[in-house]
Every structure is written in structure tokens, then in C-alpha cells.
């Protein structure tokens, strides 16, 4: 499986709630992670009056490059491996610009003590800017 | 130069001209039979643009088995949509949309087997109605996906959407959705707004099982 998304804005605006997940990208959860996928230049967010639950979720990816993302107005900016592991994925420049409680979370469990086992994940140039 | 030699050259020249003529004929004939048909859907019957697009695809599919280009860029805004324009499409193709608001009461679903590209003219805006905007309106099913790439029946290749906006309008739950997209599929230059659920839900074909998606 291979797909690509470039230069996409997902803006929940007033429709977002605390349960809303702005952008979710999943692979094959039943057997093994799949890819390659290329995602770049994506902004996914709620709004200041209606912050959402999660801006981005990535599940079950392999051999993929994910770069130049922006998460805003969400309780969690990025959940890496909500239900299934990632294998060989490079994350470059994950920004959290506005109103994120948590910038990046590995696995959905709040304690990070349970969840899928990831292999070879690289993070570079990730930053959260508080406003 | 002798007369016989001059005659030989004349004969070769005539033969060469004939050969070029035959080649041009063959070339033209090949394109007429094998090229993609460029179709203006406004020339086809239908109460709205989506019905016209669907009619254009159905009418021209058999004569253009390699694929169609449906050029709807001359349609004026706004346009209503009450049928999936790709419903029953048996050929792949490309749908060109102009600067219009396409107000839909049904999900727009591209086929998995015969992939389509939906191409707009730019970032749509529901305030001043510039660019290309696909908007869910009253009557759209609650919890529906406004645009779905692939119909969930097969892996799909080359199914894309580019250069437009999708507005859930607080009605459609998911703006852009797929379980099927594979090589050459995806999207670019998109804005997706006002969706109460996830805007993207991308799963491998093997994973067509109830997931954690919001109702």
C-alpha cells in the first residue's frame, strides 16, 4: 500500500468537539504495518473556541516519511500508534503551534505503559510553541 | 542527370509522399480510436451537474474504454448534486471542476476498480464562493463521508483528489475518507472544513473492520 498527501488543511472550526480527531492515517491493523506512505505539509486543528481531542493519529505505518506537519487547538497534537505499531517511520518537523496540552504521545494510553511496540521510529526537529 | 535517373528520383519522391500520407492517416486513426474522450457534461441530460456527469460517463464509456476526461469547468456556480456522479462508472477518468460550489446531498464516491481523479481550480471558499468547493448541505446523511476515494470493494490505484475544498458544513462527519487507496492515490492542495468527526480515515483493504472511528 502506498499513498501520498501533500499540502492539506483539516480545520474542524466550530464543528469540532473534545472527541474529534482531525486527521487519522491508518495502515493495515490486522497483520503488519504497511507503507510506504508520504505525508507532508498537513495542518490539522480545532479552533480556539472549539478545541478538539487529537489533531493527528498514525497507526500501523511502515517505511514512511512524514514531514512538516502542524497541529493546533487540540488536547493532543500527535498520537503515534494508537492501536497498532509503526515500523521504520521518519517524522520530521512536527509542529504544535497553538494550544496543545500534549504535543506528541506514543500510544494512546495516557501512562504510555501499554500499547503497541514500535520499531525504528525517528523524530527530528519537532517543537511545540506555546501561544 | 539522365532522363532515366530523373525518373527514378521522381518515382522515389512519389513513393515517399505516399508513405508519409499513409503514416499520417494511420496516426490520426490511432488517436481517434485510442485517445481519451474529452466530454462536456453540460451537453448531457440531467436535473443538476452530478446527474449530467453521470450521464456523460455512462453514454461515453463504451466508446472510450481507456478512460474519459469529463470537463465540467464551464458549469456556473452554485450546482446541486443529488446522485453520486461516479455511480456505475465502468471506465477510469478525470473530472475537472471549475470555480463552483457543488452542494451535495449524497456522498461522492469514486469507484475502486476504475479510478478517477477529481481536480478543482483552487482553494474553495463558501463565503465568497471562489475556487472549487464540495459542500454537504441539508439532506446529506448524518455520519456520511462527503468524498470517498474508492468504494470499499477493492484496492484502488490512481484515485486522487486535488486543488479544492471540502466542507462538511457540520453535517457530513468525515470530509475525505478511504479504505482502499494504494499506489498513485492520495490528495494535494486541499482544505477540509467543519467536520465533526475525523477528516481522514485511511486503512489498508485488509482492515475493513469496525475501527475506532467516531459515529
Interface residues (C-beta under 8 A of the other chain):
Chain A: X1 X2 X3 X4 X5 X6 X7 X8 X9 X10 X11 X12 X13 X14 X15 X16 X17 X19 X20 X21 X22 X23 X24 X25 X26 X27 X28 X29 X30 X31 X34 X44 X60 X82 X83
Chain B: X155 X168 X170 X175 X178 X181 X182 X183 X185 X186 X187 X188 X189 X190 X191 X192 X193 X194 X195 X196 X197 X198 X199 X200 X201 X202 X203 X204 X205 X206 X207 X209 X211 X212 X213 X214
